[in-house]
Amino acid sequence: MDRELGISNIKAIHLNDSMTKLASNKDRHANLGEGELGISTVKKLLNRQEFKNIPFILETPALKSNDTMEGEIKKLKGLVK
């Protein structure tokens, strides 16, 4: 991100895992840890020092239902050091 955009230009990060591979030109969201990025990549991204003061906007399929929303948010919180 720093090479392409510059960290200082990033104002927020739209966070979701991806159902499709990089460069597929599709925006298909997956729940955290259930897509192509995987849970370890999501965890690394969340814990990068450069992003400490940048808001993350969570947008995953689990947020569409009250039955699954709480678990997704709990998973997210568990990934942050």
trRosetta pair geometry for C-beta under 8 A, 3 or more apart (Angstrom, degrees):
i j d omega theta_ij theta_ji phi_ij phi_ji
1 4 6.2 -69 -143 48 28 99
1 5 5.4 -33 -178 37 70 113
1 7 6.6 83 111 -86 104 67
1 10 6.4 22 164 -62 130 142
2 5 7.2 -74 -114 60 15 72
2 6 6.2 38 -157 -122 54 27
2 7 4.8 -14 -101 -37 90 92
2 50 7.2 -74 -67 -163 117 165
5 9 5.1 -134 159 74 90 122
5 10 6.1 81 117 -60 136 90
6 9 4.5 74 78 3 98 110
6 10 7.7 -169 95 -19 55 81
7 10 5.8 -51 -158 18 42 114
7 50 4.9 -83 -141 -178 145 125
7 51 8.0 -118 -150 -68 107 65
10 13 6.7 20 177 -65 121 86
10 51 7.6 -49 108 -107 140 86
10 54 5.8 5 118 -130 104 149
11 54 7.1 169 171 -141 17 96
12 54 6.4 175 -106 178 31 88
12 55 4.9 -23 -121 74 91 92
12 56 7.3 157 -170 -97 74 21
12 57 5.8 39 166 -17 120 109
13 45 7.6 -173 164 165 156 116
13 51 6.6 -4 -17 -145 144 129
13 54 6.0 70 -12 131 101 119
13 55 7.4 -172 29 98 70 47
13 56 4.9 -27 72 -111 99 71
13 57 7.0 -178 88 21 45 74
14 56 8.0 146 -100 -163 10 61
14 57 5.2 -28 -110 67 57 106
14 59 6.1 -19 -170 20 91 123
15 32 7.9 13 151 -88 104 105
15 42 7.4 94 -167 -145 108 99
15 45 7.5 163 -119 114 107 134
15 46 7.8 55 -126 -80 147 92
15 56 4.6 19 -18 -175 134 108
15 57 6.4 161 18 70 81 45
15 58 5.2 -34 74 -98 106 55
15 59 7.0 137 69 23 52 70
15 60 8.0 -38 115 -43 75 98
15 76 8.0 101 119 -128 142 122
16 29 4.1 -42 162 -140 152 102
16 30 6.7 133 160 49 94 48
16 31 8.0 -63 -159 -106 83 18
16 32 7.5 -114 -148 -69 43 66
16 35 7.7 52 144 8 77 154
16 58 7.2 113 -73 -162 72 53
16 59 5.1 -61 -54 78 122 72
16 60 4.9 163 -128 -80 95 74
17 29 7.2 95 64 -170 55 61
17 30 4.0 -61 92 79 100 97
17 31 6.3 0 32 89 120 27
17 32 5.4 147 -28 -114 111 30
17 33 6.3 -122 -63 7 151 22
17 34 5.7 143 76 54 154 62
17 35 3.2 158 142 29 105 118
17 36 7.0 157 173 39 87 55
17 37 4.8 -139 -137 41 77 110
17 38 7.4 115 -135 -26 121 17
17 42 6.4 -55 -78 -64 90 129
17 60 7.0 43 22 -114 80 115
18 21 7.7 140 118 -80 123 11
18 22 7.9 93 90 -68 159 55
18 28 6.7 88 -165 74 67 71
18 29 7.1 -61 -107 -118 45 35
18 30 5.9 -1 85 14 6 106
18 35 4.6 153 61 153 36 141
18 36 4.8 -40 81 39 95 107
18 37 5.7 95 19 -22 90 97
19 26 7.8 -66 76 114 94 120
19 28 3.8 -66 49 116 118 114
19 29 6.8 33 -13 81 100 14
19 30 4.6 139 -62 -53 72 106
19 35 5.4 -86 -70 -125 38 110
19 36 7.2 72 159 -14 6 98
20 24 3.9 -102 152 55 125 164
20 26 4.6 66 18 70 166 117
20 28 5.1 91 -13 39 104 116
20 36 6.7 -45 96 -18 20 141
21 24 5.2 116 64 -48 67 113
21 36 5.5 171 -96 -126 49 155
22 36 7.2 -162 -30 134 70 144
29 35 7.8 -95 180 -64 38 152
29 59 6.1 -99 -114 119 156 85
29 60 5.6 -161 161 -123 120 47
29 61 6.0 164 103 -36 103 79
30 34 4.7 -142 162 89 111 90
30 35 3.1 147 55 -62 146 115
30 36 7.6 129 20 5 144 67
30 60 6.9 -19 112 -144 28 96
30 61 7.0 -24 -138 3 28 113
31 34 4.4 40 65 23 86 132
31 35 7.5 157 54 -26 43 96
31 60 4.7 91 -110 173 52 131
31 61 5.8 -76 -54 49 85 91
31 62 4.8 71 -109 -26 115 114
31 68 7.9 -83 -103 162 139 127
31 72 6.0 -112 -147 -111 104 112
32 39 6.6 74 153 -107 83 75
32 42 5.3 139 -153 -179 95 172
32 60 6.2 -72 -27 -81 73 160
32 72 6.4 131 14 -154 108 84
32 75 5.4 168 74 118 131 129
32 76 6.2 165 -31 -76 165 77
32 79 7.4 -118 171 -28 143 149
33 38 6.3 26 -136 -168 53 41
33 39 3.4 20 -108 -69 103 95
33 42 6.5 -92 -58 23 67 141
33 75 7.1 -111 6 176 128 136
35 38 7.3 -123 77 -49 54 40
37 41 4.3 -125 176 79 86 135
37 42 5.8 92 124 -50 126 84
38 41 5.2 90 65 11 81 102
38 42 7.1 -150 98 -4 41 91
39 42 5.6 -58 -147 39 35 112
39 43 6.1 37 155 -22 68 107
39 79 7.3 -143 -172 -103 88 124
40 43 5.6 -53 -146 36 31 114
40 44 6.4 34 154 -20 64 104
41 44 5.7 -52 -147 35 32 111
41 45 6.4 33 154 -19 64 106
42 45 5.8 -56 -150 36 30 113
42 46 6.3 29 154 -19 65 109
42 79 6.3 -37 116 -163 98 162
43 46 5.9 -57 -147 37 29 111
43 47 6.3 4 163 -1 64 116
43 79 4.5 -130 -105 -162 81 105
44 47 6.3 -76 -146 48 25 97
44 48 6.8 48 155 -53 64 89
45 48 6.1 -32 -155 -10 32 113
45 51 7.1 19 171 21 64 163
46 51 7.5 -114 -149 93 23 135
46 56 7.0 -17 -115 -58 82 162
46 76 7.7 174 -106 -165 151 75
46 79 5.3 83 51 120 157 112
46 80 5.4 -102 150 -89 126 75
47 79 7.6 -127 -37 147 104 80
47 80 6.6 164 -77 -136 85 51
47 81 5.1 58 -122 10 125 109
48 51 4.6 65 76 14 100 106
48 52 7.8 -125 100 -41 56 67
49 52 5.7 -11 -164 -35 45 114
50 54 7.9 6 129 -2 65 128
51 54 4.6 -73 -155 43 68 117
51 56 7.7 54 165 -60 124 101
58 63 6.7 144 122 -60 100 141
58 72 7.3 148 167 139 136 113
58 73 7.4 141 90 -97 169 72
58 76 6.1 -44 -98 -95 144 159
59 63 6.8 -88 -138 34 38 146
60 63 5.6 110 62 -7 67 99
60 72 5.7 -165 72 -158 133 144
61 64 5.8 -37 -171 5 53 118
61 68 7.9 -10 117 104 74 147
62 65 7.1 -79 -169 45 44 87
62 68 4.1 -120 -154 133 82 113
62 69 6.0 152 142 -89 82 39
62 71 6.7 -105 -171 74 138 93
62 72 3.6 146 101 -53 143 139
63 68 7.7 -93 -49 96 21 93
63 69 5.2 71 -125 -113 48 92
63 72 6.2 -100 -58 73 72 153
64 68 7.7 13 56 59 68 117
64 69 7.9 -170 41 -68 27 96
65 68 4.8 57 73 23 105 96
65 69 6.4 -160 86 -30 48 88
66 69 5.6 -43 -129 18 31 122
66 70 7.6 34 179 -20 58 95
68 71 5.7 -61 -163 41 54 113
68 72 6.2 52 146 -23 81 107
69 72 5.9 -62 -151 35 31 109
69 73 6.4 24 158 -14 68 108
70 73 5.9 -59 -148 39 30 108
70 74 6.1 32 154 -20 65 110
71 74 5.5 -55 -144 38 30 114
71 75 6.3 37 154 -23 64 104
72 75 5.6 -49 -149 33 31 115
72 76 6.5 34 150 -21 62 105
73 76 5.5 -50 -149 34 34 116
73 77 6.4 33 153 -17 65 105
74 77 5.8 -53 -146 37 31 110
74 78 6.4 34 153 -22 63 109
75 78 5.7 -59 -152 35 29 114
75 79 6.9 29 152 -24 62 105
76 79 6.0 -59 -159 27 31 112
76 80 7.3 27 151 -21 63 103
77 80 6.0 -56 -156 26 38 111
